[in-house]
């Protein structure tokens, strides 16, 4: 019982850390190149939104 709970907690923390790292990397990449990065990100978000609305 207890061992399983501890394992689950550890796994969750690791996953959270991985996601956090990924987010930071993406932010970093976007911030480094203001000419290309943010524009690309915005376009990606827009296209994803359109796709989402189309699906629904």
N, CA, C and O atoms as a printed pandas DataFrame, in Angstrom:
     atom_number atom_name residue_name chain_id  residue_number  x_coord  y_coord  z_coord
0              1         N          UNK        A               1    0.824   -1.221    0.000
1              2        CA          UNK        A               1    0.000    0.000    0.000
2              3         C          UNK        A               1    0.853    1.263    0.000
3              4         O          UNK        A               1    0.836    2.046   -0.950
4              5         N          UNK        A               2    1.606    1.443    1.099
5              6        CA          UNK        A               2    2.381    2.680    1.212
6              7         C          UNK        A               2    3.424    2.792    0.091
7              8         O          UNK        A               2    3.597    3.850   -0.514
8              9         N          UNK        A               3    4.107    1.679   -0.166
9             10        CA          UNK        A               3    5.152    1.716   -1.201
10            11         C          UNK        A               3    4.562    2.151   -2.528
11            12         O          UNK        A               3    5.150    2.972   -3.232
12            13         N          UNK        A               4    3.394    1.604   -2.879
13            14        CA          UNK        A               4    2.763    1.969   -4.153
14            15         C          UNK        A               4    2.463    3.462   -4.190
15            16         O          UNK        A               4    2.734    4.128   -5.189
16            17         N          UNK        A               5    1.901    3.990   -3.095
17            18        CA          UNK        A               5    1.572    5.419   -3.062
18            19         C          UNK        A               5    2.830    6.256   -3.279
19            20         O          UNK        A               5    2.832    7.202   -4.067
20            21         N          UNK        A               6    3.909    5.893   -2.564
21            22        CA          UNK        A               6    5.145    6.655   -2.713
22            23         C          UNK        A               6    5.633    6.608   -4.154
23            24         O          UNK        A               6    6.051    7.624   -4.709
24            25         N          UNK        A               7    5.576    5.411   -4.761
25            26        CA          UNK        A               7    6.015    5.262   -6.150
26            27         C          UNK        A               7    5.196    6.180   -7.054
27            28         O          UNK        A               7    5.747    6.901   -7.886
28            29         N          UNK        A               8    3.869    6.146   -6.880
29            30        CA          UNK        A               8    2.992    6.979   -7.708
30            31         C          UNK        A               8    3.358    8.445   -7.549
31            32         O          UNK        A               8    3.429    9.182   -8.533
32            33         N          UNK        A               9    3.592    8.874   -6.302
33            34        CA          UNK        A               9    3.933   10.273   -6.063
34            35         C          UNK        A               9    5.206   10.643   -6.815
35            36         O          UNK        A               9    5.285   11.684   -7.466
36            37         N          UNK        A              10    6.217    9.748   -6.708
37            38        CA          UNK        A              10    7.488   10.021   -7.381
38            39         C          UNK        A              10    7.273   10.145   -8.884
39            40         O          UNK        A              10    7.795   11.060   -9.521
40            41         N          UNK        A              11    6.495    9.213   -9.447
41            42        CA          UNK        A              11    6.250    9.241  -10.891
42            43         C          UNK        A              11    5.580   10.554  -11.289
43            44         O          UNK        A              11    5.962   11.182  -12.277
44            45         N          UNK        A              12    4.579   10.960  -10.510
45            46        CA          UNK        A              12    3.872   12.213  -10.815
46            47         C          UNK        A              12    4.846   13.376  -10.791
47            48         O          UNK        A              12    4.836   14.217  -11.690
48            49         N          UNK        A              13    5.692   13.429   -9.762
49            50        CA          UNK        A              13    6.646   14.535   -9.666
50            51         C          UNK        A              13    7.560   14.553  -10.873
51            52         O          UNK        A              13    7.817   15.610  -11.450
52            53         N          UNK        A              14    8.059   13.366  -11.264
53            54        CA          UNK        A              14    8.955   13.307  -12.413
54            55         C          UNK        A              14    8.247   13.836  -13.659
55            56         O          UNK        A              14    8.808   14.630  -14.413
56            57         N          UNK        A              15    7.002   13.384  -13.865
57            58        CA          UNK        A              15    6.250   13.842  -15.040
58            59         C          UNK        A              15    6.103   15.357  -15.009
59            60         O          UNK        A              15    6.304   16.026  -16.023
60            61         N          UNK        A              16    5.752   15.897  -13.840
61            62        CA          UNK        A              16    5.568   17.341  -13.702
62            63         C          UNK        A              16    6.856   18.067  -14.068
63            64         O          UNK        A              16    6.846   19.060  -14.796
64            65         N          UNK        A              17    7.980   17.541  -13.540
65            66        CA          UNK        A              17    9.263   18.189  -13.818
66            67         C          UNK        A              17    9.554   18.163  -15.308
67            68         O          UNK        A              17   10.019   19.153  -15.873
68            69         N          UNK        A              18    9.276   17.014  -15.955
69            70        CA          UNK        A              18    9.530   16.916  -17.393
70            71         C          UNK        A              18    8.701   17.957  -18.143
71            72         O          UNK        A              18    9.218   18.661  -19.010
72            73         N          UNK        A              19    7.415   18.053  -17.807
73            74        CA          UNK        A              19    6.550   19.021  -18.487
74            75         C          UNK        A              19    7.078   20.438  -18.273
75            76         O          UNK        A              19    7.127   21.240  -19.206
76            77         N          UNK        A              20    7.472   20.738  -17.029
77            78        CA          UNK        A              20    7.968   22.069  -16.705
78            79         C          UNK        A              20    9.196   22.387  -17.556
79            80         O          UNK        A              20    9.320   23.478  -18.113
80            81         N          UNK        A              21   10.115   21.392  -17.646
81            82        CA          UNK        A              21   11.321   21.589  -18.440
82            83         C          UNK        A              21   10.963   21.878  -19.890
83            84         O          UNK        A              21   11.517   22.786  -20.511
84            85         N          UNK        A              22   10.019   21.085  -20.427
85            86        CA          UNK        A              22    9.613   21.274  -21.822
86            87         C          UNK        A              22    9.051   22.677  -22.016
87            88         O          UNK        A              22    9.401   23.368  -22.974
88            89         N          UNK        A              23    8.177   23.094  -21.099
89            90        CA          UNK        A              23    7.577   24.430  -21.228
90            91         C          UNK        A              23    8.672   25.493  -21.230
91            92         O          UNK        A              23    8.663   26.412  -22.049
92            93         N          UNK        A              24    9.626   25.351  -20.288
93            94        CA          UNK        A              24   10.691   26.352  -20.207
94            95         C          UNK        A              24   11.490   26.383  -21.501
95            96         O          UNK        A              24   11.827   27.457  -22.000
96            97         N          UNK        A              25   11.798   25.198  -22.053
97            98        CA          UNK        A              25   12.546   25.148  -23.304
98            99         C          UNK        A              25   11.778   25.874  -24.400
99           100         O          UNK        A              25   12.352   26.682  -25.129
100          101         N          UNK        A              26   10.481   25.590  -24.521
101          102        CA          UNK        A              26    9.673   26.232  -25.564
102          103         C          UNK        A              26    9.688   27.745  -25.376
103          104         O          UNK        A              26    9.871   28.493  -26.336
104          105         N          UNK        A              27    9.494   28.198  -24.124
105          106        CA          UNK        A              27    9.488   29.633  -23.850
106          107         C          UNK        A              27   10.824   30.248  -24.250
107          108         O          UNK        A              27   10.892   31.310  -24.868
108          109         N          UNK        A              28   11.905   29.522  -23.863
109          110        CA          UNK        A              28   13.257   30.001  -24.156
110          111         C          UNK        A              28   13.429   30.159  -25.665
111          112         O          UNK        A              28   13.908   31.189  -26.141
112          113         N          UNK        A              29   13.030   29.117  -26.417
113          114        CA          UNK        A              29   13.176   29.162  -27.871
114          115         C          UNK        A              29   12.386   30.336  -28.430
115          116         O          UNK        A              29   12.881   31.056  -29.297
116          117         N          UNK        A              30   11.153   30.541  -27.939
117          118        CA          UNK        A              30   10.325   31.636  -28.435
118          119         C          UNK        A              30   10.962   32.975  -28.128
119          120         O          UNK        A              30   10.913   33.890  -28.950
120          121         N          UNK        A              31   11.568   33.102  -26.934
121          122        CA          UNK        A              31   12.129   34.381  -26.519
122          123         C          UNK        A              31   13.427   34.716  -27.245
123          124         O          UNK        A              31   13.727   35.887  -27.477
124          125         N          UNK        A              32   14.199   33.685  -27.604
125          126        CA          UNK        A              32   15.511   33.929  -28.205
126          127         C          UNK        A              32   15.360   34.613  -29.551
127          128         O          UNK        A              32   16.103   35.546  -29.856
128          129         N          UNK        A              33   14.393   34.157  -30.376
129          130        CA          UNK        A              33   14.255   34.698  -31.728
130          131         C          UNK        A              33   12.927   35.445  -31.864
131          132         O          UNK        A              33   11.938   34.861  -32.309
132          133         N          UNK        A              34   12.890   36.726  -31.489
133          134        CA          UNK        A              34   11.639   37.487  -31.544
134          135         C          UNK        A              34   11.133   37.643  -32.974
135          136         O          UNK        A              34    9.931   37.795  -33.194
136          137         N          UNK        A              35   12.048   37.607  -33.956
137          138        CA          UNK        A              35   11.632   37.823  -35.346
138          139         C          UNK        A              35   10.830   36.633  -35.860
139          140         O          UNK        A              35    9.853   36.810  -36.588
140          141         N          UNK        A              36   11.248   35.391  -35.476
141          142        CA          UNK        A              36   10.612   34.197  -36.037
142          143         C          UNK        A              36    9.764   33.433  -35.022
143          144         O          UNK        A              36    8.683   32.947  -35.355
144          145         N          UNK        A              37   10.261   33.322  -33.762
145          146        CA          UNK        A              37    9.657   32.378  -32.817
146          147         C          UNK        A              37    8.197   32.673  -32.496
147          148         O          UNK        A              37    7.328   31.850  -32.786
148          149         N          UNK        A              38    7.902   33.850  -31.894
149          150        CA          UNK        A              38    6.522   34.141  -31.467
150          151         C          UNK        A              38    5.532   34.084  -32.616
151          152         O          UNK        A              38    4.409   33.605  -32.460
152          153         N          UNK        A              39    5.971   34.593  -33.810
153          154        CA          UNK        A              39    5.063   34.585  -34.958
154          155         C          UNK        A              39    4.646   33.146  -35.263
155          156         O          UNK        A              39    3.470   32.837  -35.450
156          157         N          UNK        A              40    5.676   32.270  -35.305
157          158        CA          UNK        A              40    5.408   30.877  -35.602
158          159         C          UNK        A              40    4.458   30.285  -34.553
159          160         O          UNK        A              40    3.508   29.580  -34.892
160          161         N          UNK        A              41    4.729   30.583  -33.276
161          162        CA          UNK        A              41    3.919   30.028  -32.188
162          163         C          UNK        A              41    2.470   30.497  -32.330
163          164         O          UNK        A              41    1.535   29.709  -32.186
164          165         N          UNK        A              42    2.298   31.793  -32.615
165          166        CA          UNK        A              42    0.940   32.336  -32.750
166          167         C          UNK        A              42    0.204   31.625  -33.874
167          168         O          UNK        A              42   -0.948   31.218  -33.723
168          169         N          UNK        A              43    0.898   31.481  -35.016
169          170        CA          UNK        A              43    0.292   30.834  -36.178
170          171         C          UNK        A              43   -0.115   29.405  -35.814
171          172         O          UNK        A              43   -1.196   28.942  -36.178
172          173         N          UNK        A              44    0.785   28.705  -35.078
173          174        CA          UNK        A              44    0.511   27.332  -34.694
174          175         C          UNK        A              44   -0.763   27.282  -33.838
175          176         O          UNK        A              44   -1.633   26.439  -34.055
176          177         N          UNK        A              45   -0.858   28.174  -32.888
177          178        CA          UNK        A              45   -2.036   28.195  -32.000
178          179         C          UNK        A              45   -3.307   28.397  -32.832
179          180         O          UNK        A              45   -4.313   27.719  -32.626
180          181         N          UNK        A              46   -3.240   29.349  -33.782
181          182        CA          UNK        A              46   -4.416   29.657  -34.584
182          183         C          UNK        A              46   -4.856   28.426  -35.374
183          184         O          UNK        A              46   -6.031   28.062  -35.396
184          185         N          UNK        A              47   -3.862   27.791  -36.027
185          186        CA          UNK        A              47   -4.200   26.629  -36.859
186          187         C          UNK        A              47   -4.788   25.523  -35.974
187          188         O          UNK        A              47   -5.747   24.855  -36.361
188          189         N          UNK        A              48   -4.206   25.337  -34.786
189          190        CA          UNK        A              48   -4.709   24.301  -33.876
190          191         C          UNK        A              48   -6.156   24.618  -33.494
191          192         O          UNK        A              48   -7.000   23.723  -33.448
192          193         N          UNK        A              49   -6.439   25.898  -33.219
193          194        CA          UNK        A              49   -7.799   26.288  -32.841
194          195         C          UNK        A              49   -8.788   26.003  -33.950
195          196         O          UNK        A              49   -9.878   25.485  -33.710
196          197         N          UNK        A              50   -8.391   26.354  -35.190
197          198        CA          UNK        A              50   -9.271   26.094  -36.333
198          199         C          UNK        A              50   -9.564   24.600  -36.448
199          200         O          UNK        A              50  -10.705   24.178  -36.639
200          201         N          UNK        A              51   -8.474   23.803  -36.324
201          202        CA          UNK        A              51   -8.621   22.356  -36.426
202          203         C          UNK        A              51   -9.613   21.866  -35.367
203          204         O          UNK        A              51  -10.486   21.043  -35.641
204          205         N          UNK        A              52   -9.451   22.401  -34.142
205          206        CA          UNK        A              52  -10.291   21.967  -33.031
206          207         C          UNK        A              52  -11.769   22.255  -33.321
207          208         O          UNK        A              52  -12.636   21.399  -33.146
208          209         N          UNK        A              53  -12.025   23.494  -33.770
209          210        CA          UNK        A              53  -13.421   23.888  -34.037
210          211         C          UNK        A              53  -13.991   23.032  -35.164
211          212         O          UNK        A              53  -15.156   22.639  -35.128
212          213         N          UNK        A              54  -13.149   22.745  -36.179
213          214        CA          UNK        A              54  -13.605   21.922  -37.300
214          215         C          UNK        A              54  -14.007   20.531  -36.838
215          216         O          UNK        A              54  -15.030   19.990  -37.258
216          217         N          UNK        A              55  -13.167   19.952  -35.950
217          218        CA          UNK        A              55  -13.463   18.619  -35.445
218          219         C          UNK        A              55  -14.794   18.621  -34.708
219          220         O          UNK        A              55  -15.649   17.767  -34.943
220          221         N          UNK        A              56  -14.960   19.605  -33.802
221          222        CA          UNK        A              56  -16.179   19.655  -32.986
222          223         C          UNK        A              56  -17.348   20.122  -33.869
223          224         O          UNK        A              56  -18.476   20.238  -33.389
